[in-house]
Amino acid sequence: MILILARKELRSLFATPMGWLVLAIFQAIVGTYYSLSFNQYFEIMQSAQWQVQRIGITQFMAEGVFGVASMLMLFVVPLVSMKLISEERKNQTMALLMSSPLSMSELILGKLLGIVSYLSLLIATMVVMIVMLLPWAEIDIPYLLTHALGLWLLVVASSALGLYVSCLTANPMLAAFGSLAALTIFLLLDKFFADNNQLLFHDFSLMQHYRQFALGMLNSYDVLFFVLFAAFFVLLSIRRLHADRLYG
């Protein structure tokens, strides 16, 4: 049932102009940075006087492409997650879902899997872009996959947060703004709380944990953080719908 819901959610994204528009704008911006990074790499390497000043093309390209993608996700995730539950409330179809034999866990996980599948396509295209350089350059595949895994985990955690915010309102636009505000806070907590006395808040920054993947370091602590972050908001979403089912 979860897979059926995910497929339905994914199909609904591609059945609307917004799904294709987000995909087109994302690819246009990322593609532009890809082209600029490629040109800048050779310009910088030609001016490097010492071998120690040279860096690999994989690192340079990934930092440019994935760096802009991580910022774009701040806007893309709220756009694709805002309608998950709030539109069901707005269209008054939530009562049908509540009365169906479908469990709230299946509903939440199915919708989450649907938008994560959509966003995973965006990440996959970026990986393909860089891998296409293989005939002309030596690509560090493990580093590239580690960086892509970090962005994917960031997307899963952000989508779970956006899904929970969508459960709180019947207004999709309000859900989008709420998700945008919440994601901005969680992404930049390390900037707001940089003092050593506030390390607890610093450790809750999504961007702080993503940076470790961007450096090519696969740390089980960072993976666990993203998994627990996503699980926390998935559980909150399930409890919210359970409360709606029980108390209306």
C-alpha positions in Angstrom: 0.0 0.0 0.0 2.9 2.4 0.8 4.3 1.8 -2.7 0.9 2.4 -4.3 0.6 5.7 -2.5 4.1 6.7 -3.4 3.5 6.0 -7.0 0.2 8.0 -6.9 2.0 10.9 -5.3 4.8 10.8 -7.8 2.4 10.6 -10.7 0.4 13.6 -9.3 3.6 15.7 -9.2 4.3 15.0 -12.9 0.6 15.5 -13.8 0.7 19.2 -12.8 2.7 22.1 -14.4 4.4 22.8 -11.0 6.2 19.5 -11.0 7.6 20.0 -14.4 8.3 23.7 -13.8 10.3 22.9 -10.6 12.2 20.3 -12.5 13.0 22.7 -15.4 14.1 25.6 -13.2 16.2 23.3 -11.0 17.9 21.8 -14.0 18.5 25.2 -15.6 20.2 26.6 -12.4 22.2 23.5 -11.7 23.2 23.2 -15.3 24.4 26.8 -15.4 26.6 26.2 -12.3 27.9 23.0 -13.8 29.0 24.8 -16.9 30.5 27.7 -14.9 32.3 25.3 -12.5 33.8 23.4 -15.4 35.2 26.5 -17.1 36.4 28.0 -13.8 38.2 24.8 -12.9 40.6 24.9 -15.8 41.2 28.6 -15.4 42.1 28.2 -11.7 44.3 25.1 -12.3 46.2 26.9 -15.1 47.1 29.8 -12.7 48.1 27.4 -9.9 51.9 27.6 -9.5 52.4 24.7 -7.2 51.1 21.1 -7.2 49.7 21.5 -3.7 47.4 24.3 -5.0 45.7 21.9 -7.4 42.5 20.1 -6.4 40.6 17.3 -8.1 38.0 18.1 -10.6 35.4 15.9 -8.8 35.7 18.0 -5.6 35.6 21.3 -7.5 32.6 20.3 -9.6 30.7 18.7 -6.7 31.2 21.7 -4.5 29.7 24.0 -7.1 26.9 21.8 -8.3 25.8 20.2 -5.0 26.4 23.5 -3.1 23.8 25.4 -5.2 21.5 22.3 -5.1 21.5 22.2 -1.3 20.4 25.9 -1.2 17.8 25.3 -3.9 16.3 22.4 -1.9 15.4 25.1 0.7 12.8 26.3 -1.7 12.0 23.1 -3.7 11.1 21.0 -0.7 8.4 23.4 0.7 6.9 23.7 -2.8 6.5 19.9 -3.3 5.6 19.1 0.2 3.0 21.9 0.9 0.1 20.0 -0.7 0.8 16.5 0.8 -1.8 16.7 3.6 -3.0 20.3 3.5 -4.6 20.0 0.1 -6.4 16.9 1.2 -7.9 19.0 4.0 -8.6 21.9 1.6 -10.4 19.6 -0.9 -12.3 17.9 2.0 -11.0 14.5 0.9 -9.2 13.9 4.2 -12.4 12.3 5.6 -12.3 9.6 2.9 -8.7 8.8 3.8 -9.5 8.7 7.5 -12.4 6.3 7.0 -10.4 4.0 4.7 -8.7 0.8 5.9 -5.4 2.6 5.3 -3.4 3.2 8.4 -2.0 6.6 9.2 1.6 5.2 9.1 1.0 3.9 5.5 -0.4 7.2 4.5 2.5 9.3 5.8 5.2 6.9 4.6 3.6 6.6 1.2 3.4 10.4 0.7 6.9 10.9 2.0 8.3 8.2 -0.3 6.5 9.8 -3.2 8.2 13.2 -2.9 11.6 11.7 -1.9 11.4 9.7 -5.1 10.8 12.9 -7.1 13.6 14.8 -5.4 15.9 11.8 -5.8 15.6 12.2 -9.6 17.0 15.7 -9.2 20.0 14.4 -7.3 20.5 11.5 -9.8 20.7 14.0 -12.7 23.5 15.9 -10.9 25.5 12.7 -10.4 25.1 11.8 -14.0 26.3 15.3 -15.1 29.6 14.9 -13.2 30.0 11.2 -14.2 29.7 12.3 -17.9 33.2 13.9 -17.5 34.8 10.4 -17.2 36.0 10.2 -20.8 38.0 13.5 -20.3 38.9 13.4 -16.5 39.5 11.1 -13.6 36.4 11.2 -11.4 36.5 10.2 -7.8 33.4 8.1 -7.7 33.4 7.3 -3.9 33.7 11.0 -3.1 30.9 11.8 -5.5 28.6 9.2 -4.1 29.3 10.2 -0.5 28.4 13.8 -1.4 25.2 12.7 -3.2 24.3 10.5 -0.2 24.6 13.5 2.1 22.4 15.6 -0.1 19.8 12.8 -0.3 19.7 12.4 3.5 19.3 16.2 3.8 16.4 16.0 1.3 14.7 13.1 3.3 15.0 15.0 6.6 13.7 18.2 5.0 10.8 16.4 3.3 9.8 14.8 6.7 9.8 18.3 8.2 7.8 19.7 5.3 5.3 16.8 5.6 4.7 17.5 9.3 4.1 21.2 8.6 1.6 20.2 5.9 -0.3 18.2 8.5 -0.9 21.3 10.6 -2.9 23.4 8.2 -5.5 23.2 5.4 -3.8 26.1 3.5 -1.0 24.8 1.1 0.6 28.3 0.8 0.7 28.6 4.6 2.3 25.1 4.7 4.9 26.2 2.2 5.9 29.3 4.2 5.9 27.4 7.4 8.2 24.7 5.9 10.5 27.4 4.4 10.8 29.1 7.8 11.4 25.9 9.7 13.9 24.6 7.2 15.8 27.9 7.3 16.1 27.7 11.0 17.3 24.1 11.1 19.7 24.6 8.2 21.3 27.7 9.8 21.3 26.8 13.5 25.1 26.6 13.5 25.2 30.2 12.3 22.7 31.4 15.0 24.4 29.5 17.8 28.1 29.5 17.1 29.1 30.1 20.8 30.8 27.1 22.5 28.2 27.4 25.3 25.4 26.6 22.7 26.8 23.5 21.1 23.6 21.6 21.7 21.7 23.9 19.3 24.8 23.9 17.0 24.6 20.1 16.7 20.9 20.3 15.5 22.0 22.2 12.3 21.2 20.2 9.2 23.9 22.0 7.2 26.5 21.2 9.8 26.0 17.5 9.3 25.7 17.8 5.6 29.1 19.5 5.4 30.8 16.3 6.6 29.5 14.5 3.5 30.5 17.4 1.3 34.1 16.8 2.6 33.9 13.2 1.5 33.6 11.8 5.0 31.0 9.1 5.7 30.3 9.4 9.4 27.8 7.1 11.1 26.9 9.8 13.6 25.8 12.2 10.7 23.8 9.4 9.0 22.1 8.6 12.3 21.3 12.2 12.9 19.5 12.5 9.6 17.6 9.2 10.1 16.5 10.2 13.6 15.5 13.7 12.4 13.3 12.3 9.7 11.9 9.6 11.9 11.0 12.2 14.6 8.9 14.3 12.2 7.3 11.2 10.6 6.2 10.1 14.0 4.8 13.6 14.8 2.9 13.5 11.5 1.4 10.1 12.3 0.4 11.3 15.8 -1.2 14.4 14.3 -3.3 12.4 11.9 -4.2 9.9 14.6 -5.5 12.8 16.7 -7.5 14.1 13.8 -9.1 10.6 13.3 -10.0 10.3 16.9 -11.1 13.8 17.7 -12.0 15.3 14.3 
